[in-house]
């Protein structure tokens, strides 16, 4: 499972700074996180940037169990 790291308002919405989620792509991981953490979390994703292992990523970026996905609001 990839590790999702959360910051600022997303961390507050989720109630945690990180969570492990099994997903094949960044988009799938964020959809699973949104389902888990609700509408407030989902709304915060719209303006956030996403990085996988320190590299800018988009929803189609493939991820593995060893990856770290960071979502950082502006």
Phi and psi restraints in degrees (value plus and minus 20) as a CYANA .aco file:
   2 UNK   PHI     -94.4   -54.4
   2 UNK   PSI     131.3   171.3
   3 UNK   PHI    -116.2   -76.2
   3 UNK   PSI     104.2   144.2
   4 UNK   PHI    -117.6   -77.6
   4 UNK   PSI      99.4   139.4
   5 UNK   PHI    -122.4   -82.4
   5 UNK   PSI     113.4   153.4
   6 UNK   PHI    -140.4  -100.4
   6 UNK   PSI     128.6   168.6
   7 UNK   PHI    -154.7  -114.7
   7 UNK   PSI     136.3   176.3
   8 UNK   PHI      32.4    72.4
   8 UNK   PSI    -149.3  -109.3
   9 UNK   PHI     -84.3   -44.3
   9 UNK   PSI     -47.6    -7.6
  10 UNK   PHI     -89.1   -49.1
  10 UNK   PSI     -58.3   -18.3
  11 UNK   PHI     -83.1   -43.1
  11 UNK   PSI     -62.1   -22.1
  12 UNK   PHI     -84.5   -44.5
  12 UNK   PSI     -63.3   -23.3
  13 UNK   PHI     -83.2   -43.2
  13 UNK   PSI     -59.4   -19.4
  14 UNK   PHI    -101.7   -61.7
  14 UNK   PSI     -44.6    -4.6
  15 UNK   PHI      56.6    96.6
  15 UNK   PSI      -2.4    37.6
  16 UNK   PHI    -176.7  -136.7
  16 UNK   PSI     136.6   176.6
  17 UNK   PHI    -112.4   -72.4
  17 UNK   PSI     -36.4     3.6
  18 UNK   PHI    -177.1  -137.1
  18 UNK   PSI     134.9   174.9
  19 UNK   PHI    -172.6  -132.6
  19 UNK   PSI     124.9   164.9
  20 UNK   PHI    -114.5   -74.5
  20 UNK   PSI     110.4   150.4
  21 UNK   PHI    -156.0  -116.0
  21 UNK   PSI     114.4   154.4
  22 UNK   PHI    -109.8   -69.8
  22 UNK   PSI      95.1   135.1
  23 UNK   PHI    -178.4  -138.4
  23 UNK   PSI     128.8   168.8
  24 UNK   PHI    -102.5   -62.5
  24 UNK   PSI     -43.6    -3.6
  25 UNK   PHI    -156.1  -116.1
  25 UNK   PSI     144.7   184.7
  26 UNK   PHI     -79.3   -39.3
  26 UNK   PSI     -63.5   -23.5
  27 UNK   PHI     -79.5   -39.5
  27 UNK   PSI     -62.7   -22.7
  28 UNK   PHI     -86.0   -46.0
  28 UNK   PSI     -60.0   -20.0
  29 UNK   PHI     -82.4   -42.4
  29 UNK   PSI     -65.5   -25.5
  30 UNK   PHI     -88.7   -48.7
  30 UNK   PSI     -53.5   -13.5
  31 UNK   PHI     -85.8   -45.8
  31 UNK   PSI     -62.6   -22.6
  32 UNK   PHI     -84.3   -44.3
  32 UNK   PSI     -60.8   -20.8
  33 UNK   PHI     -85.2   -45.2
  33 UNK   PSI     -60.3   -20.3
  34 UNK   PHI     -83.6   -43.6
  34 UNK   PSI     -61.4   -21.4
  35 UNK   PHI     -83.1   -43.1
  35 UNK   PSI     -58.5   -18.5
  36 UNK   PHI     -93.3   -53.3
  36 UNK   PSI     -60.6   -20.6
  37 UNK   PHI    -122.9   -82.9
  37 UNK   PSI     -29.9    10.1
  38 UNK   PHI      75.2   115.2
  38 UNK   PSI    -194.5  -154.5
  39 UNK   PHI     -84.7   -44.7
  39 UNK   PSI     -57.7   -17.7
  40 UNK   PHI     -81.8   -41.8
  40 UNK   PSI     -61.0   -21.0
  41 UNK   PHI     -85.5   -45.5
  41 UNK   PSI     -67.7   -27.7
  42 UNK   PHI     -76.9   -36.9
  42 UNK   PSI     -62.1   -22.1
  43 UNK   PHI     -84.5   -44.5
  43 UNK   PSI     -55.9   -15.9
  44 UNK   PHI     -90.0   -50.0
  44 UNK   PSI     -42.2    -2.2
  45 UNK   PHI     -90.1   -50.1
  45 UNK   PSI     -48.9    -8.9
  46 UNK   PHI     -75.7   -35.7
  46 UNK   PSI     -56.5   -16.5
  47 UNK   PHI    -124.7   -84.7
  47 UNK   PSI     -11.1    28.9
  48 UNK   PHI    -114.1   -74.1
  48 UNK   PSI     134.7   174.7
  49 UNK   PHI    -118.0   -78.0
  49 UNK   PSI     132.3   172.3
  50 UNK   PHI    -146.3  -106.3
  50 UNK   PSI     115.0   155.0
  51 UNK   PHI    -149.6  -109.6
  51 UNK   PSI     122.6   162.6
  52 UNK   PHI    -136.7   -96.7
  52 UNK   PSI      97.3   137.3
  53 UNK   PHI      32.5    72.5
  53 UNK   PSI      19.1    59.1
  54 UNK   PHI      65.1   105.1
  54 UNK   PSI     -19.3    20.7
  55 UNK   PHI    -129.5   -89.5
  55 UNK   PSI     118.2   158.2
  56 UNK   PHI     -77.5   -37.5
  56 UNK   PSI     117.1   157.1
  57 UNK   PHI    -153.9  -113.9
  57 UNK   PSI     143.5   183.5
  58 UNK   PHI    -146.4  -106.4
  58 UNK   PSI    -197.1  -157.1
  59 UNK   PHI     -85.9   -45.9
  59 UNK   PSI     -42.0    -2.0
  60 UNK   PHI    -108.1   -68.1
  60 UNK   PSI     -24.4    15.6
  61 UNK   PHI     -85.3   -45.3
  61 UNK   PSI     105.0   145.0
  62 UNK   PHI     -93.1   -53.1
  62 UNK   PSI     123.7   163.7
  63 UNK   PHI    -152.0  -112.0
  63 UNK   PSI     137.7   177.7
  64 UNK   PHI    -144.8  -104.8
  64 UNK   PSI     157.8   197.8
  65 UNK   PHI     -83.2   -43.2
  65 UNK   PSI     -42.4    -2.4
  66 UNK   PHI    -109.4   -69.4
  66 UNK   PSI     -22.4    17.6
  67 UNK   PHI    -106.9   -66.9
  67 UNK   PSI     132.9   172.9
  68 UNK   PHI    -136.2   -96.2
  68 UNK   PSI     101.9   141.9
  69 UNK   PHI    -126.8   -86.8
  69 UNK   PSI     100.7   140.7
  70 UNK   PHI    -129.3   -89.3
  70 UNK   PSI     112.3   152.3
  71 UNK   PHI    -139.0   -99.0
  71 UNK   PSI      98.4   138.4
  72 UNK   PHI    -146.0  -106.0
  72 UNK   PSI      99.1   139.1
  73 UNK   PHI     -89.8   -49.8
  73 UNK   PSI     140.4   180.4
